Each structure stands twice: as C-alpha cells, then as structure tokens.
Amino acid sequence: MPKRLVIAVDAMGGDYAPAAVIEGVKRAYDRNPDVFFLLFGDQDQILEHVKRVGLSEDAFKIYHTSQVVKATDKPSAAVRYGRESSMWKAIYAVRSGEASAVVSGGNTGALMAMSKIVLGTLAGVDRPAIAAIMPTVNYKQAVVMLDLGANAECNAGNLVEFAMMGAVFYRLLFGVREPRVGLLNIGSEETKGREEIREAAMILRNNKINYQGFIEGFDICAGGVDVVVSDGFSGNVALKTLEGTVHLLKGTIKNALKRSLLARICSIFTLPIVWKVKEHLDPRSYNGGLFLGLNGVSVKSHGGSDGIGHYHALQTAINLARQDLCEKIRTRLEDVILSTDMEE
C-alpha cells in the first residue's frame, strides 16, 4: 500500500479548541481518506470530541500533552517554557519526519518563533512571513498577501525577500510565469512611504521580478497585482480590516433583505446571487496562512475559526505537502538569490 500523508495538528490551538479543530479534522478526513492525522493535546478532551464527530479510528493517533500555549503568552516565554506543549510537539513531528506538515490555530507569535527554531529557515531567508490567499473582484483570480503578522517591523531586505518568496509561491500555486508584485504603501507615488519601503522598491525595480510599484489598501483585492507585500503590522491590519468589511457587507445585505415585505419577496429571486457572493467572500474559505521561508510546512489557522475554517487550513497544509511545495520554493528561491548575487 502507498504511504499515507501525515499531518500534525495542534488540537489545543484556537479559541474553540479542541472542538472546532476536531470538527475540521473530520471534514478534512472525509475529503482526504488517504491522510492520517497526529493530534497533539489533552487526550481526554480530544477523545470526547473525536467520538462526538464520529472520526474513524483509522484517521488519527493522539499524543497526549499536558501543556498548552495560551493566546496571552509571549513568544519568548512560550519557546522557553512550552517545549512540552501541544504546539511544540506538533511542530517537532515535522522536524523528525513523522509528519509532512503542521497546523495550529494557536498564538501566532509563539507558532512563528517555535516553527523557526524547530524547523529552521531556507538558505538566504532572514525572516519567514505569513502568506495567505485572498479573493479579488475577479472570481477566477486570487491574490497572495504577505506578511500578515509574523514580523511587525521589517527593513528593506525583508520586504525584498517577501516579494521573491511570494512570487515563487504564486507561480507554483497558479502557474503564472511572472506574477505581478506590488508593495503596500500609503500612496502610489514614488516619494510616499517610509524609507525602508522606498528602498525596497528601488531594489525590486532592478530585480528579476515583475514589480508593479506601490499599491494602496483599496488595490489589494482589485486584481491589479497577484502578490501584495507589506510588513506584518500593516498586513495584519489590512487583513482584519478586509475581514471586518466582509462582515459589514454581509450584515448590511441581510438587514436590507429583511427591511420590508417587498424586500423579503425580492430576496427569493436574489438569493442565489447573495449566496454566491457570500461564498466568494467567506473568510473561512481562505483560512490557512503559510509561514513562507521555513524548512517545513507550518500553517497558521485563524484562532477564532470554526470547524469549517480549520478544515480549510488543514486542506491548505495537505495540498502544500502533497505538492512538496516547500522543496520547490527552496530550489527556486535559492536560484533567484544566487542569480541576484552573481549580478552584484
């Protein structure tokens, strides 16, 4: 029999863990019966929810851990004192070769720090970044954005690395030979923005990247670029703002359709369109940020996700592991960095 793909899961990571995490695992297994899951966390709690959702015994193995990294823990403290935690153990399963990818909805800073220490970074990468796929106005096009919170402050070199990794990531995911890259800024003019952003732009103009220049917040999902690059602070604020806008839009539509009898009658005819828009903009469908630049696949699930959201994060990890995406990124990124060094 062919060897099964193994995914390590921090079952205690997230606001609604382990219930929502196990629900996500059940959905992922139903769609990928050839995948095996290593569940790290409190055995009694995990078993309770495994039985509740009816997850097959052939789908998982539990590794009991008594420690959990809390959302309020500082990354430095989590690294120092959390080496018996479900998060650390799940990441180490990738390091040891027992699993091909790890997924956690826990503390982002701690997951970033632990993943970097345990898995290490690719050659030439100073700081890994969180990269995620987001929708655009074009139903057939998506945009990759990074960094989404791993690095609050970045220098020009970090932003250039993110641009190179993001371009390679997009090319491998969607088959676009030369993805269009844009730097998130407060204006499109070359004189706008902080010094490190302007410096990064100057470097990218002279690099082998399809650099499109500065873009603003309203350009992120407009479809004009394929890869959006920013520091983690700005990227995370932009991400949460977009998520909030989606919730505002959905709530406004819902209230408008309930406002009068005529609106309720009209809603019967508009319901298919509303559902299509809702499905396209559902943040849960795009859940699962990859720590791009690591020597292994580490996926961050949104801490507030339900079972559907965690399923999409798990599916992201499964897809990346199946395609051996990390090795492909490593090879192509090293080629880009090497060719740049030779030109210098």
N, C-alpha and C positions, 0 to 999 in steps of 0.2 A: 504493500500500500504506500502511496506517496506520503511524504512527511507533512504533517499538518502545520499550518501557520499558527504561531503562538503570540498572543497579545497580553502584555502585563497591564493590570488595571489597579489603580489606587482606589479601592472600593469605598474608602472613607473620605475621599476628596470631593468637596462641594457642599452647598448649603442644605441640600436634601439627600445627602448620602447617609447610609448606603442604598436607601430605597430607590432613588432616581437612577443611580449608577447601575444597579442590578436590572432595572427595567430596560435601560439602554443596552446592557449586555444581552438580555433576552431577545430584543429586537435585532441586534447585530447577529446573534447566532442563528435566528430564524432565517435570515437572509444570507448567511455565510456558514452553513453547517460544517464546512471543512476547517473552520477556525476554532482554536482551543484558547480558553481564557484562564490566566492565572490571576486570582482575586486575592489582593492583599488587604488585610484589615481584621476587625474583630470577628472571629469565626461564628459566634452565636448570632450576631446581628446579620451577617451575610447569609447564613443558613436560613434564617427566618424569612428573608426576602427572596431567596432562591426558591424556597418552597411556595411562597405566595405567588410568584410569577410563573412557576412551573418550568424552570430552567432544567434541561436534561442533565443528568449526572455525567454524561459523556462530553459535556461542553466546558467543564471547568475543574479547577483544583484550587483549594483555599490554602493560603499561607497566613496563619494567624499572627497578628502583630498587636501589641497592647498600646503602642504609641500612635498618636495622630498629630500631624502638623496642623495647627489651628490657623484660621484666617488672620488672626491678630499677631501671629508670631513673626518676629523679624527674621529675614533670611539668614543672617549670620548666626542667630540663636538656633534656628531650625537645622542648619548644617552642623553646628557644634553638638547639639543635644538630641537630634532627631534621627540618628542612624539606625534606630530600631523601629522607625515609623513605617507605616504602610507606603508612604510616598517614596522614601529612600529605597526600601526593599523592592518596590515595583521597578524603579529605575535601574537598580542593580541587576535585575533579571535580564535586562537588555545588555548590560556590560558583560555579564557572564555567558551570554549566548543562549540562555534558556528561552528568551523571548525576542521577537523581532521588532517590537515597538512597545512603548508605554503610553498610557493615557491617564491623566489626572485632572480633576476639576478643583484641586486644592489651591492653596496660597501660591499666586503666580511668581512672586519673588523667590520663595523657597524652592519651587519647582525649577525655576531658571538656574538658581545657584547650585542646587543638587545635581541637576542634569549636566551642568557644565563641569562640575567636579568629577562626577562618576563617569560620564561618557567622554569628556574632553571635546575639544573643538577641532574643526577641519584646519588643515595647514593654511596659514595666511589669514585666518579669521581671528580678529581681536575680540569681538563681542557677538554672540549669537543674537538673533532677533526673532520676535514672534511674527510670523507671516500667516495671513488668512485670506481666504477667497470671499469676495463680497459681490453683491449684484450690481448691475448697471441698468440704465434705461433700456438697453438692448437685451431682450430676453435670451439671446443666443451668445451674449458676451459677458464675461465676468472680469473682475479686476482683483489683482493681488496687492495687498497693502501690508507694509512693514516699516517700522517696528510698531507693534500695538501695545507696548507696555513693559518690555523687558529692560529697556535702557532709557531712563528718564532724560538723561543728558548724553549727547553724542557730539563728537568732533567731526570734522570734515571727512577724515579717513573712515570712520564708522559708517557714515552715510553713503560713501562710495562703495564700501563692502556690501551694504544692504542692497544697493542698486544692482550690483553684479549678481548677488545671490538671488534676488527677486527676479531678475531677467532670466537666469538659468532655470529657476523654479517654474516660471510661467511657460517657458519654451517646452520644458519636459511635460508639463501638465496638459497644455492645449495645442502643442505642435506649431506654435507661431515662431517662425525663424528668428525674427528680430522684434521682440516685444517693445512697445513704446514705453519709455520710463519718464516719470515726472517727479519733481521734488515739491513736496507740500510746503507752501510758503504763505505769507500774508498778502502777497500780490504777485502778479506775473512779471512785473518789471525787474530787470536785472539788478537794479540798485536796492531792491527791497530785501528785508530779512536780516537775520543775524549773520555775523561774519563767517561762521562755520558753514552755513547753508550756501552763501555766495561762493565760498572756496570750493565746496563740494561740486557746485555747478560748473565751475571753471575746469575742474579735473574731469568731470564727466563729458564735457564738450570735446575733450581731447582723447577720449577713451573709445574702445570698440563697443559702444552701447548706443542704442537708438534713443538718445536722450532728447526729450521734447521741451525741456525748460521747466520753469516754475508753474505750479498749478495752485489754485485756491480750493478752499473747502467744498464749494459747490461743484468743482470739477471732478471730485473723487469718483462719483458714480455716473458721470455724464458720458463715459465711453470714449473720451478723447485719448486716454492712455491705458495701458494694460497693467502697469506696475506703478504704485504710488509709494514713495519713500519719505519717511519722516523720522524724527526722534521718537522715542517711546512715549514721552509725555504728550506731545501733540497728537500722535497716532491714537493713543488710548482715548483722549478727549474727543477726537473726531469720531472714533468708533462708537463711543457711548452716546454721542450726540445723534449719530445716524440711527442707532437703535431706538433712542427716545423719539426721534422724528417718525419712525415707522409706527411706534405705539400710538403717537398722536394722530397719525393718518388713519390708522385702523379704528381708533376710538371715535374720531370725527365722522367717518363713514357710517359706523354703527349707529351713532346717535342721530345722524341725519336721516337714516332709513327708518327710524322709529318715531320721527318727529310728528308725523300726521298720518291719517288713514291713506291719503293719496301716496305718500312716500312708502308706506308698507305694501301697497298694491304694486307700485313700480319696482319695489325690491325683488319681487318674484321674477321679473324679467331681467333684472341686472345682477341677480345672484351669481350666475356663472362667471361674469366678469370680475365681481368682487372677490370671489374665491380664488380666481387665477392671480389677481393682484396680491391677495393675502399670502398665497403660497409662494409667490416670487419674492416677496419681501420678508417672509418669516425668518427672523434671526436664527432660529433653531436649525434651519436648513444649511446655514453657513457656519455652524459651530465647529470648532476644532482648529486651533491655531498651532502651526508647527514651529518649533524652535529651530529655525533655519541656521545652519552653520555648525551643528553638533555632529559628533561621530556616532550617530544613532538617531532613531526616530523617537522624538518625545513630543507628544501632542497635549496641548492645554485645552481642556474643556471649560466652558464658562461655568463659574461656580454656582450661578443661580439657575442652571438649566434643569429641565425636567427630563424624563426618560427619553423623549424624542430628541432633545438636544444632545444628550450624552450618546445616543445612538449615532448621530451624525459625526460626532468627534471620534467615536470608535471606528466608523466606516472610513473616515479620513486616514486614520492610522493603518487600517487594513489595506487600503488602496496604496498608500505610500510604501508599506512593507512589501506588498506583492510585486511592485514595480522596481524594487531595490533602488528607490529614488535617491536615497542618501548617497549611495555609491556613485550614481550618475552625476549628482550635483558636485560631489567631491572631485571627480575627474574633470568635469567641465570648468569648475571654478578654479582649480589649480592650473588648468590650461590658460584661462583668462589672465590670472595673476602672473603666470610665468611670461606670457607674451607681453604684458604691460611692463614687467621688469626689464625684459630684453630691449624694449623700445627706449626705456630710460637710460 
